[in-house]
Amino acid sequence: MRSKIENRKSAPARRAGKIKVAVIFGGRSAEHEVSLVSASSIIAALDKEKYEIIEICITKEGKWLCGDGLLERIKNKKNHYEEGGSFISPDPFFNYPSLVDGPPRPFTKDDLDVIFPVLHGTFGEDGTIQGLFEFSGIPYVGAGVLGSAVGMDKVITKQLCENVGIPVAPYIWFFENEFRNSSQKIINQIEKKLGYPLFVKPANSGSSVGISKAKNRKSLIKSIKLALNYDRKILIEKSIENAREIEISVLGNDDPEVSVPGEIISSNEFYDYDAKYIDGKSEAIIPAKLANPTIKKVQEYALLGFRSIDCAGMARVDFLVTKKTNKIYFNEINTIPGFTSISMYPKLWEASGLRYPRLLDKLIHLAIEKKKQSIRKGKNFTPKNEWYRN
């Protein structure tokens, strides 16, 4: 017999009505504002003939809000805290998997077909909220708990990439307490193994938040202190000088595809937060002007990295390619890449022949497909006898 969840999860493909898509944005993250812009682009591009869009915001304080036009009210800083809270139920049989309105309003529910999380950074891209989605039984766009958590941690990602033969820049990592207790020892180790210049990064952050380039010991210490404001785990990487920043978009579940490569020409010394979102002076060259062998190798590494961390749905994989020798270094993977008007993920697919609305359709389809596959595998095991009753 098919379960209630399985019956319900098959519904979007055959139902005459619209598919209910919950777009979740904001979040308790340093990338909260980036999320608002990404969500705005997605909501505008989703086909209103196909989808009924439910807007959900998680505030910086962690409150869940839901309502029509919520995104615009938040972006315009209109008061929204008087609204009742809403949340995703972790119980898949709570009137079926649903969005629940809680106090001060009476408890009500709104069935959801798919969740489209647009939560960049911590508590959104790191596997935490994906765990809630798994409990809820609702299909969701993007990587699962493992792929999200691993992709968020730059150190673990680099270690996995090294394990499958993807080149990475030389690096060192350490925890905050190690630095507090043995700062001189760690600094000496960094200088001996890596030298200057180098990059200092919080291991778990995105949008270049908390990242600095250090050229001497004084700036190294300052950069580490800055990074520690965002994470207890710090990554130090040797700077690959005179390198091009190349990005690849990946789309799919078990059989992913790659886009054409794109190149970022940063307006600053490196592609930091201001260069990405504020000054508007960075440039994107799509497709990147690379030799065919280099394009094929970068695409190969992008697919390998995607599969190595057990990613699903989407990711943008970033590389550094040296200008003189075309040597490739893996930089990072983003499991919920930006979807703003200037974001590379949708622009790379557009250049590869997949327009923005169709890309969103594909991502939603992949989410439903992934959930169906999970249901078919069956998570319940029934012992041959009831030994546990003894």
N, C-alpha and C positions, 0 to 999 in steps of 0.2 A: 504493500500500500504506500502511495506517495504521501509524504508528510505535508502538513499545512504550509510549511515554509517553502518546500520544493514547489508546490502548486503556485504559491504566490510569486516565487522568483521567476517562474516561467511566464508570468502574466504580461510584462511589458511588450514582449515580442508579438503577442497575438491580440492584445486588447485594442478595442476600437478607439478608446479615449486616449488622452495625452499621457505621456510618461511623466511621473512626478519626480523631479530632480531637485534635491536639496543642495544648494551651493553654500558651503560653509567657509567663512572667511574671517579675517582679523587674527585673533589668537593671542596667547600670552607669550609674545615673542618680540625680539628686536626688529623683526621684519613685518610687524603688524601693518604698517602703512603700505608696504609693497603689496601685501596681500589684498588690501582694499582696491588697489589699482588693477591687479590681476583679475579679481572677481568682477569688477566693473566691465572689463573687456569680455569676459566669458558670458556674463548675463546678457550683454548687448548682442552677442553673436549667436547664442542658442536660438534655434528655430522655434518660435512661439507657436507654430502650428503643430509641432511634434511634442513640445515639452511644456509642462506646467512647472514654473520655477518657484521654489520656496527659498527665501533668503534667510540664512542663519548667520548671526555674528557672534563670535566669542570675543568679549572685550579684553582689554589688556589685564583687567583684574580677574578674568576668568568667568564672568557672567555670560550665560547663553541668552540671546535675544532672537526673536523671530517676528517677521512682519513684512507686509508689502512696502516697497520703497525704503526698506531699512538701510540699505547700503548708502543711498543718497543722503539720508538724514544723518548718518554717522559721518560721512565725508564732509558734510556741511556743518558738523559739530552742533547739530540740534539735539535738544535733550531727549534721550531715549531710555534713561534709567528708570523711568516710571513704568515702563512696559514690563509685563510679567515675564518670568523666565521660561525658556523652553529647553528641552534636552532630548537627546537620543536615548531611548530606553535600551538598557543592556539585556533585557529579557525579550527573546524573540517571540514569546507567546503573550506579551503584554498587548492584547488586542491586535495581534500581529505586529511585526517589526514596524516601529512608528516613531514619529516626532511627537513628544508629549509636551503639552502646555501645563505648567505647574502654578503654584500659588504666586501672586495673589488671585489669579484666575482659577476657576474650577478646573479640575483635571479633564482634559480632552485629548484626543489623539488624532493624528493626521498620517495616514499610511504613506510611506515613501517607497519608491521603486529603486532609486539609485542615489547615492551620495557623491557629490563632486567636491572633494576637499581642496580648497585653495589656501591652505595654511602653510606658509613658508616658515622654516626654522623649528625651534623647540616647541614641543607640545602640539605639533601639527605634521611635521615631516619626519619625526624621529621614531615612529612606531607606537607612540603612546595612544593617540586617538584612533589609530588603525586597530588597536586591540579592542577599543570600545565598539568599533564598527563590526568586528568579527563577532563579538558577543551579541550584537543587535540582530545579526543575520541579514543585514541589508547589503546588497552589492555596493562597492565603492570604487571610484576611479583611482588607479595608481597602485604602487607597491604595497605588499602586505606588511605585517609586523616586522619580520626579519629583514626584508629588503630595505624598508624605511629606516630601521634602527642602524643597520650597517652602513647604508648610504650616507646617513647623517654624520657618522663618526669618521672623520678624515683619516685617522690613524688606522683603524680596522680596515677601511676600504683600501688604503695603500698596501697593507699587508696582504690582503686577498689578491690584489692585482699583481703584486710581486710573485705570489705563489703560482699564478697561471702564466707568468712570463711577460706581463705588461711592464715596460720600463717606467720607473718613477724617479723623481729627483731624490738625492741623498737626504736623509732626515733623521731627526731625533725627537723623541717625545717624553713627557714627564708629567706627573701630577703636581698639583699646587703644594701639597705638604712636603713633597720631595724638594721642591725649589725653596720653600721656606727654611727647611732644615739644612740643605746643602747647596745653596745658591752658587757659591764660588766653584764648587766641584762641577756643577752642571754647566756653568758658563765656560769653564776651561774645556770641558768635553765638546761643547758646541763649537768653540773656536778651533779646536784641534781637528775635529772631524769634518766640519762644514766650511769654516772660514766665512768671510764677508764678501759681498752682501748676502743677506738671507731674509726669509720671510718668517714672521711669527704669527701663528694663527690659533684661535680657540679651536679645539678639535671638533666641537659641535656647534657650528654656526653657519649662516649663509649670507648671501648678498654682500660679502666681504666685510661684514660687521666685525670689528675688533681686530682686523688684520693690519699689520704694519710691515714696512720694509726697513730692516736694520742694516746700517753700514759700518757701525763701530760698537764697542762695548756699551757706551753710554746709551745709545739709541736701542740697543738690544734689551737692556734692563728696563727701559721705559716701555718698550713694546710688549715685553712679557707682563708687566704690571697692567697694561691696558687689556691684554688678552684675558688675564685672570678675572677681569670684571664680567666676563661672559661665560667662562667655563673653568672647571677645575683641572681640565686636561689640556695640555698645550702641545702644539706641533711646531717644530722648527724645521724649515726646509731650506736647502741651499738654493739660492736664486739662479735660475737658468737665464743668463744674460743674453741679450740680442735674440730673444725668442718671439715667435708669433703666437698669439692666443687663438686657438682653433677650437670650434665647438661643433658637436654632432648631436642631432636629435634622434632618439630611439623610440619606436612605437611598436607595441605588441606584448603578448604574454610569453608563451613557450617558444614561439617562432617569430621573434622580433625583426623589424626592418630598420634600416638607417637612412637618414636624409643625406643630402649633399652637405659638405662641410661649409662652415662660415668662419670668417675671421673678424675679430674685434680689434679696432684701432682705438686704444684708450686715450682719453683727453688728459689723463694724468700719468704719472710714472708707471702705475699699474692700475688695473681695473678695479678701483675701490668703489665704495658706496656712492660718493658724489659723482664719479665718472659714469656709473651705471644709471643713476636715476635723477640727478639734480641739475648738473650743468648743461646737459643736452648737447655736448660737443663730441662725444665718442661716436665713432663710425662703425658700421657693420658692412663688410664686403661679402656678398652672397651671390654665387658660390665663391669660396676662397680660391685664390689663384695658387694652386699647388700642383705639382707634377702628379700624374696618374698613379704611379706606384705609392706615393705618399698618401694620396687620397684613400686608396684601397687599404693601406696598412692602418690608417687612423680609423676607418670604418670598421675594420676587423677588430681592433682593440676596443672600440666602443661597444660592439656586440659582446665581446668576451667579458668586458667589465660589467655590463648589464646582467649577463647571465651568471657571472661569478657571485654577485651579491644577492641573487634570487630576486631580481627586480621584476616588475610587471607593469603593464599599461604604458607608462611613459618614463622618460628620463632624458636629461641633457648631459652629455659627457664632455668634459673640457680637457684640452690638451695644450701643451707647449711644444712648438716645433722650432728648432733652431734655424736661423736664417741661412747660415752658410752650409751646414751639413745635412739639414732636414732630419735631424735626430728627433725622435718623438718621445715625449714624457707625459704620462698620465697626470692630470692635475686634480680633478674631482668629478663626482657624479652628483646630479641634483635630481632627486626622485619626484619632487613637485617643482618643476622649473617655472620661471616667471611666465605669465600670460599677459603682460602689459602690451601696449601698442608698439613698444620698441623691443620686446623680448625676442630672443633668438629662437626659442623652441618653436613657436608657431611660424615665425618667418622662414626658418629653414625648411619646414614642411611645405609652406606655400611655394618656395622655390623648387621643391621636389615634386610639385604637382598636386598637393593636397591642400585645398583651401581651408581657411579657419573654421567655418561652420561644419564642414565635412570631417575635419580633424576632431571636433568635439563629439560629433556623432560616433566616430570610430572609438573614441575613448570610453564613451558610455556603453557601447556594444561590448568592448573588451572587459569592462567591469562586470557586466551581466554574464558574459561567457566564463569569466574566472569563477564567479559564484556557482554557476551550474556545475562546473568541473569539480569544485570543492564538495558540493552536495553528492555528486555521483560517487565520489570516493568513499563517502560514509565515514563519519567520525565515531560511530557507536559500535562497541564490541560487546557481544553477549556471551558470557562464559557458558561452557557446556553444562555446568551444574551450578547450583546456588551455594557454592562453598562458603561464601562470605556470611551466610546466615548462621553458620555454626558457632 
